[in-house]
Amino acid sequence: MKKIYFAGLFMFMFLGTMAQTNFNLGAGYYGQTVTYPGIVLEAEMEKVFSDKVSMPIRADLGFYVQPRFASALFLDVNAGSRRYFKSGIFLEESIGVGILQTFIHSDAVYEVDDAGVVSEGSKINPVKFMPSITLGVGYNLTKGTEKRNLIWVRPKISWMVPDKTTSSYNVALQVGFTHTL
């Protein structure tokens, strides 16, 4: 009986080494609040456990512009799961952590110190911590092959800590393409 438990534990511990690993690259539209335009580039390592289930870990590098306010550059890492269906459709979810750097669009930025003295400030905001939740739906254009070409739509909710916390968040829409190397 102990041999069966040991064998089960051994298989569970090394399950990840039995999975195939795909390396994917992708790009797409990143719409902050859907309409503020931007781009997102992604590099993804996808552990494929079967033809139906995988666990992607994705790094996203993106940029967007809010014309009357600021431009932003972000880098985040997402981990989640993806479920493929025979029809070619897939569903995915992930949680992520990252950083966000914003650059203010204006002629000048002014700051007032504790003594009431006004001085010119920086147009570069401090770096923000950016946790996020992403859901996605997509289609595998090359179903049945190992080299996947995926198109996807991913709504994303993110926060800018410490400025925007649980009750105040940002919504974005990602639409793009991913290719397995």
C-alpha positions in Angstrom: 0.0 0.0 0.0 2.9 2.4 0.8 4.3 1.7 -2.7 1.1 3.0 -4.3 1.1 6.2 -2.2 4.8 6.7 -3.0 4.2 6.1 -6.8 1.2 8.6 -6.7 3.3 11.2 -4.9 6.1 10.7 -7.3 3.8 11.2 -10.3 2.2 14.3 -8.8 5.6 15.9 -8.1 6.9 15.4 -11.6 3.7 16.0 -13.5 5.0 19.4 -14.7 8.0 17.7 -16.3 5.7 15.5 -18.4 4.0 18.5 -20.0 5.0 19.9 -23.3 6.2 23.5 -23.3 5.4 25.9 -26.1 7.0 29.3 -26.5 4.6 31.9 -28.0 5.0 35.5 -29.3 2.1 37.8 -29.9 1.0 41.4 -30.4 -2.2 43.3 -30.4 -4.3 46.4 -29.8 -4.5 47.6 -26.2 -7.4 49.9 -25.6 -7.3 51.6 -22.2 -11.0 52.1 -21.3 -11.4 50.5 -24.8 -11.0 53.7 -26.8 -7.6 55.1 -25.8 -5.3 53.4 -28.3 -2.2 51.4 -27.6 -0.2 48.3 -28.4 0.7 45.2 -26.4 3.6 42.8 -27.1 3.7 39.4 -25.4 6.1 36.6 -24.8 4.5 33.4 -23.4 5.6 30.1 -22.0 2.7 27.7 -22.2 2.8 24.3 -20.4 0.5 22.0 -22.4 -0.9 19.2 -20.3 -3.3 17.8 -22.9 -4.9 18.9 -26.2 -7.6 20.6 -24.0 -5.7 22.2 -21.0 -2.6 24.4 -20.7 -1.1 26.8 -18.2 0.4 29.9 -19.8 2.7 32.3 -18.1 2.8 35.6 -20.1 4.9 38.7 -20.0 3.2 41.8 -21.6 4.9 45.0 -22.6 2.4 47.7 -23.6 2.0 51.4 -24.3 -1.1 53.5 -24.6 -2.0 57.2 -25.0 -4.8 59.2 -23.3 -4.7 62.2 -25.6 -5.7 64.9 -23.1 -3.9 63.5 -20.1 -1.0 61.1 -20.4 0.9 58.3 -22.1 1.7 55.1 -20.2 4.2 52.3 -20.5 3.5 49.0 -18.6 5.2 45.7 -18.0 3.3 42.9 -16.3 3.5 39.1 -15.8 0.4 37.0 -15.9 -0.2 33.4 -14.9 -3.4 31.4 -15.5 -5.1 28.6 -17.4 -6.4 28.1 -20.9 -9.1 25.6 -22.0 -9.2 24.5 -25.6 -12.4 23.1 -27.2 -12.6 20.8 -30.3 -14.3 23.6 -32.3 -11.0 25.7 -32.0 -12.4 28.1 -29.4 -10.5 28.6 -26.2 -11.2 30.3 -22.9 -8.5 31.7 -20.6 -8.1 33.5 -17.3 -5.1 34.9 -15.6 -3.9 37.1 -12.7 -1.0 39.4 -13.1 1.4 41.8 -11.4 3.3 44.5 -13.0 4.4 48.1 -13.1 3.0 51.2 -14.8 4.8 54.4 -15.7 2.8 57.4 -16.9 4.0 60.6 -18.6 1.8 63.7 -18.3 0.9 65.7 -21.5 1.1 69.4 -20.6 3.2 72.4 -21.0 4.1 72.5 -17.3 3.3 70.7 -14.1 3.4 72.6 -10.8 3.7 71.4 -7.2 3.0 73.2 -4.0 5.1 72.2 -1.0 4.1 72.3 2.7 5.3 75.9 3.0 3.0 77.0 0.1 5.9 77.5 -2.3 4.9 76.8 -5.9 7.6 75.1 -8.1 7.7 73.3 -11.5 7.3 69.6 -11.1 8.1 66.5 -13.1 6.0 65.3 -16.0 6.9 61.8 -15.2 4.8 60.3 -12.5 6.2 57.8 -9.9 6.1 54.1 -11.0 2.9 52.4 -9.9 2.3 48.8 -8.8 -0.3 47.2 -11.2 -2.1 44.0 -10.2 -4.6 42.8 -12.8 -7.2 40.2 -13.7 -7.6 39.1 -17.4 -10.3 37.0 -19.0 -10.1 35.9 -22.6 -11.8 34.1 -25.4 -10.1 33.2 -28.7 -9.9 30.9 -31.6 -7.1 28.5 -32.6 -6.7 29.1 -36.4 -4.5 25.9 -36.7 -6.4 23.4 -34.5 -4.9 19.9 -34.5 -1.3 21.0 -35.0 1.4 21.8 -32.4 2.3 25.2 -34.0 -0.7 27.2 -32.8 -1.9 30.5 -34.3 -4.3 32.1 -31.9 -6.5 35.2 -32.2 -8.0 36.5 -29.0 -10.0 39.2 -27.2 -9.0 39.8 -23.5 -10.9 42.2 -21.3 -8.5 43.3 -18.5 -9.1 45.0 -15.1 -6.1 46.6 -13.4 -5.4 48.8 -10.4 -2.7 51.4 -9.9 -1.6 51.0 -6.3 -1.5 53.2 -4.2 -3.7 55.6 -6.3 -6.5 53.3 -7.5 -7.3 50.4 -5.2 -10.3 48.0 -4.9 -13.1 50.4 -5.7 -11.4 52.3 -8.4 -9.9 50.4 -11.3 -8.9 50.6 -15.0 -10.6 48.6 -17.7 -8.8 47.8 -20.9 -9.5 45.6 -24.0 -6.8 43.6 -25.7 -7.4 42.2 -29.2 -4.5 40.3 -30.9 -2.7 37.4 -32.4 -0.3 34.8 -30.8 2.0 32.4 -32.7 3.8 29.3 -31.4 7.5 29.3 -32.2 
